[in-house]
Amino acid sequence: MKGLIFTYLITAFGVSSSLFRPYYGFLVYVALAMLRPESLWGHAIQGGRFSLAVAAAMLVGWGLRGFGNWDMGKAKPVVFLFVGFWMWCVVLACFASSPPHAWAYVEGMSKIMLPFLVGITTCKSVGDLKALAWVIVICLGYVAFEMNMHYFGGYNYLYFNGFGGNDNNGAALGFVIALGVSFFLFLNTTSLVQKGIVGFLMAMILHAILFSFSRGAMLSTGIGMTVSFFLIKKSPSHYLLFAAAVLAGVVLAGPQVRERFLDTFSDGRGRYEASAQSRLDMWADCWIVFKENLFLGCGPNHWPIRAKEFGWTNVLEAHSLWIQTATETGLPGILMLAGFYLAAIWRCWMMLIRIPDRAPPWFADGCRLTIASLCSFGVAAQFLSLELLEAPYYVALFGAATLSVYGKMELEFASEPESIEDWRDEPVMVSELYGMRELQIMN
């Protein structure tokens, strides 16, 4: 009953607030996409179209407000690549051999692309950026908490049932992305109460990744933690935090987790564990289909159809987002989708190494958050398809919105004394870098 009441309340808030501030409707839409109320509280919620109601109000409010601010600055390449990928899929669907499959893909992508545009054009401030980060962490953290409750109750629901229509691997990928967001939110938060909440949710998320037994998720978690450690401004407390995170991972990973992860590697005779070997065999078949039509691909959502020609039965995905996208949408499709994520990473990296120390610290942490989370996703996506998983798109949106908001506020910092900040260490004055006498700023 509590789940039903909560869902009705946030839906009502999302619908009513969208007419005055579409960004609030966007946040509620993201929350519903992460929580999946019909899966989380399925005993009480059945058949409710809560996301549709919020989306409709959000789009109406967006239209009444002039469709937001399209002056996105350095975030434009990120947005245009995503929109370009969607438009390319629409073109391919018009000529697909199985229109129902292709248009189902376009419809699913539209449910992500339209809210993406609402979010990027209505995000106005640092407060809006933090609100999006909190929504991602709290919602996916709560899902991880529920999965932990099932696990400690004696049944590994996540491993056997997955969550929200995704299997254990897909659900774990969402947790991997949330882990990167929560780590930098934890570092940026000053309130001890808020740090305690984020720290607890981080522990729940990390443990859920481990008992999901998803090897791709475990590998990408390790890579994400390494990238995060490389990006942060390190002090003794940060070294201790990183050591604590590694220790927590070792302690929480029991013998079953370690055995499952090590099964990925070769048995010494040139063969891999059955599941890993089947992926390699399937990718080889995808390569054959890809070469048949390098430009147009075989059509959106068409690999499951073509897979039957190679003897694969009951195949839904190619177990690789990058390979399946290339197979189905050709070179233009994979270049635009991969470019969408790479552009977000690259633009955030360039902003991170150039941002002055006088800028609000959340901008730098927002860049770090985006880079670390999307690097983790990029690795995990090589072993999972899940092109309609919302979390990575919204993290990329967070990075693009960080670029956009900073671009609008950048002039506020232009009149301050200039210093060049090493993106990991303490700020260094220009005079110290070039061996000059310290600059004298005349008022």
N, C-alpha and C positions, 0 to 999 in steps of 0.2 A: 504493500500500500504506500509506503514512503517513497518508493521509486515512482509510482504513478503520480503522486502529488507533486513531487519535485519536477517531473517532466512537464506536467501541465503548467506549473508556475513559470519555469524558464521559457516555455513556449509562449505563454501569455506575455511575458516580458519582452521576448524577441519580437513578437508581432506588433505590440504597442509602441515599443521604442524605435522600431525601424522607420516609422513614419516621420520621426523627428531627428534621429541620428542613425542612419543605415549601418554605421560601423557596429553599433550595439547588436543589431540583428545579425550581422556577420559573426560576431563573437558567439552568439547563441547557436548559430548554425554550425560553427566549428565544434562547439561543445557537444551538440547532438551527434555529430559525425564521429567524434571520439568515443563518446559513452555508449552509443548504440543501445538506447533504452530497451528496445524490443528484445535484445539479446541479454542485456544485463539484468533486466527485471521482467523476463518473459512470462513469468507466472501471473503478472498483474497487467502487463501491457501487450496487447495483441491487435495488430492492424491499424494502429494509430499513425497518421501521416503528419507527424509533428514537424519534421524537417521541411516538408513541402509548404506547410502553412507559414513557417518562418521565412523560407526562401521567397515566397510570393510577396509577403509584406516588405521584405528587404529590397527586392527589385523595384517594387512600386515606390518605396521611399527614396531609393537611389535615383529613380527617374525624376521624381518631384524635386529633388535637390540638384538637378542638372547633371546627373551621372558623375558626380565627384570632380576631383581635380586631376586632370591628365598631365600636368606638368611634373613628370616623375624623375626628371633629371637623369642621373646615371643608372637608374633602375630600368630605363626604357628597353635595353636589349633583353633583359630577363623577361619582361612582360611580352614583348613582341615575339620572342621565340616560342613562348607557351601558346599565345594566340595563333601563331603561324602553324604550330603543330596541330592544334585543334582544327584549323581551317583545312589543312592538308588531309586530315582524317575524313572530313566532310566530303572533300573531292573524291577520295578513294571510295567512300561509301556509295557514292552515286554510280560507280562502275563495278561494284563488288559482285562476285559470282553468287554470294549468299547475302542479300541485303539485310535480312533480319539480324544476322550476326554483326554486320558492320554498323548498322544504325544503333544497335544496343550498346556497342562500344562508344559511339559518338554521344549517345545520351548520357552514359555514365561519366564521360569526360566533361560534358557540359555542366553537370552537377558540381564539378570542381572548378571549372574555368570561370563561370559566371560569379560565384562567390569570391574567387580570387580577384577578379576585376573590381568588385565592390570593395574588398578589403584594401587593395593597393591604392585606390583612388579616394578613399575616405579616411585613411590613417593619417592623423595630423600632428601627433605629438609623441614625446617619449612615454607619456602615460598610456597612450594607445598601444605602443609597442610592448610595454610591460604587461598590459592586460592580455594581449595575445599569448605571450609566453606563459603567464599564469594559467590561462585556460587550457593550454596544451598539457602542462605539467599536472595540474589538478585532475583533469579528466582522465588522462591515461594513467596517472598515478593511482587514482581510485579504482580503475579497472584492474590494475596490477594488485592492489590491495585485496580485491574480491577474489582474484585468482589465488593469492596466497592463503586466503581463508579456506578455500576449497582444498588446497594442497595440505595445509596443516590439519584439516578435517579428515584426511585419509584418502582423498581422491584427487588425482592430478587432472583437473578439468581442462586446463589449458593444453596439456599434451594430447589428451584423447579427443577433445571436442573443439579446440581452438576457441576463437571468439569473433563475434560479429560477422559471420560468414567466411572468415578466414581460418585456415588451419593453424596449427601451433607455430609454424614458421612465419606465416603472415602476421599473426598477432605479435610475435616476438619482435618482428621488424619495427612495428609501431613503438614498442617499448624501447628499442635501441635509439630511435630518434628522440623520444622523450627524455632519455637519460642524458643526452648531450645538452638539451635545453635546460633541464633541471640543474645540471652541474654549474653552468654559468649564472643561472638565476640564483643559486645558492651563494656563489662568490659575490654577486652584486648586491645582495640583500643585506641590510644593516641590522634590521630588527631580529633579535634573538628568537622571538616567537616564529617569525616567518622562516628563519633559517631552520628551526626545528621541524616545521611542517615540510619544507622542501627536502631536508635531510631524510626524514622518515619516508617520504614518497620515493626518493632515490633508492633507498634500501629495498623497498617493495618492488620497484621496477627492476633493479639488478637481479634480485632473487627470482623474479618471474622469468627473466631471460634465461637464467640457468636451468630452472626446472622445466622450461619449454623443450629442452633437449634439441634446440635448433642450432646446428653447427655453424651455419652462416651468420646467425645472430650473435653467437658467442665470439666468432672471429671478428666481426665488425665492431663489437663492443670493445675488444682489445685495441683495435686500430683507432677507434674514436677516442678512447682514453689517452692513447699516445699522442694523437694530434692535439687534444685539449691541453695536455701537459706542455707541449711544445709552444702553444700559443699564449698561455697565461703569463702574467707578470709574476715571476717566481720569487717567493720569499721563503724563509724557513717553515712558516706555517703551511705554505702550499706544498712543500715537499712532504710534510707530515700528512697532509690531506690525501695526496696522491698515494703515499705508502699505505694509508688506512684503506683506501679504495681497493688497492691491489690485494691487501690482506683479506678484506671482506670478500672479494671475489674468490680467493683461494679457500676460505673457510666455508662459504656458502656452496661452493661446488663440491658435491660429494663424489664418491667413486663412480657412480652411474654417469654423472655429467662428464667426468674426465674420460671415462671409457668411450662414451658416445662421441666426444669430440675427436679423440685419437683414431676412431674408426674411419675418419675421413681420408687418412693417408694410405699410401700404397702398402700392400702386404709383402713387398719385396720381390714379387714375381711380375711386376709391371701392371698389375690389376689393382683396382680400388674396391672398397666396400660397395656392395651391390647398388645402393641408392646413389652413391657418387658416380659409379661407373655408368648407370643408366642415364644420368645427366649428360655425361660426355658423349654417349652414343646419340642421345636426342639432339644435342647441339650440332653434331656432325650432319644429321638429317636436316636440321634447320639451315645449315650452310648450303646444302644442295638446293633447297627451295629458294633461298635468298639469291643464289646465282641465276635462277631461272628468270627473275625480273628484278634487276638491281634498283631500278628507279621507282616502280610502283609497288613492289612487294606482292604478297599473295592476297592482301586485303585485311583490314582491321578485324581482329578477333577470328581470323581464318586458320591459324595454325592448328587448332584442334581438329578441324576438318581435314587438313592435309596430312596430319599425323597418321591417320588411319591408312594412308597409302604406304607407310613404312612399317606397318604391323603394330603400331602402338594402339592399345585399346584403353578406353576410359581415360584418355588424355585430355586435360583441361588447359594446361599451361606448359610452356617449354622450360620452366624452372630457371629462367633468366630474363629479367626485364629488358636488358640491352639486346640480347640475341633475338628474343621474340619480337621486339619492336622493329628491329632491322628486317626480320623475316616478313613481317606483316605490312609494314609501311615503307619499306625501301630505304635508300640512302637519305632522301630528304627528311623522312620521318625520324630516323635515329639521330641524324645530325641536329635536328631542331630540339628533340627531347633531351638528348644528352647535353646539347648546348645550353638549354634552359638552366640545368643544374650547374654546369661548369661556369656559365656567365655569372650566376649568383655567387659562386665561390670566388671567382677571380675578382669581381667587382668589390666584394667585401674584403678580400685580401689587400687590394690596392688602397682601399679606404683605411684599412687598419694600419698600414705602414706609414700613412701620411697624416693621420688625424692628430691634431695638436692636443697637448695635455690639458689645455683649458676647456676643451669640449666636455660635455657631460659624460661620465665614464660608461654609461649604458650603451652609447654608440659603439665604442670599441668592443665591449662585451657582446653586443648584438652581432657584430661581425665575427667574433670568435665562435659564438654559438652556432651561427649559420655554417661556417666552414667545417667545424667539427662534426655537427649532426649530418650534414650532407655528405661528408667523406665517409662516415659510417654507413649511410644509406647506399652510397655508390658501391661499396664492397658487398653489402648484403644483397643488393639488387642483382648482382651477377649470379646468385643462386636461387633467386625468387623472381617471379614475374610481377604480379600484383600492381599492374599499371594504374589501378583505380584506388589504391591505398591513399587516403587523404593526407596523412601526416607529413610526408616529405614535401608535398606541394605547399602546405601552409608554412613550413619552415623556410622554404625558398621565398615565399611571400614575405615572411618576417625579414629576411635579409634584404629583399628589394625595398620594402617599406623603410628599413633602417637607412638605406642609401637615399631614398626620396626625402624623408623627414630631415636628415642631416643636411642635404643640399639646400633645403629651404631655410635652415637655421644657420648655415655656415657664415653668412655675413655678420652675424652677431659676435663671432669670434675674431673677425678680421682686424678690429681696432686694438686688440690686446697685444702685449709684447710677444714677439714671436719666439718660440722655442721648438726644437725638433725632438720628438719623442721616439726613442727606440720602442718598438711596439711590444716588447716584453719587459723592459726594465724601466728604471726611473727616468723622468724627463731630463734631457741634456740641453743646456743653453747653446745657442748657435756659436757663441764665442768660445766655448769649451771645445766644440767639435773642431774648430779651425785654428785653435791656438791663439786666438785674438784676445785682447783685453775685453772684459765683459761689457756688453753693449749698454750704453747709457740711454735710457728712454726719457726723452724730454717731454714734459707735460705742456 
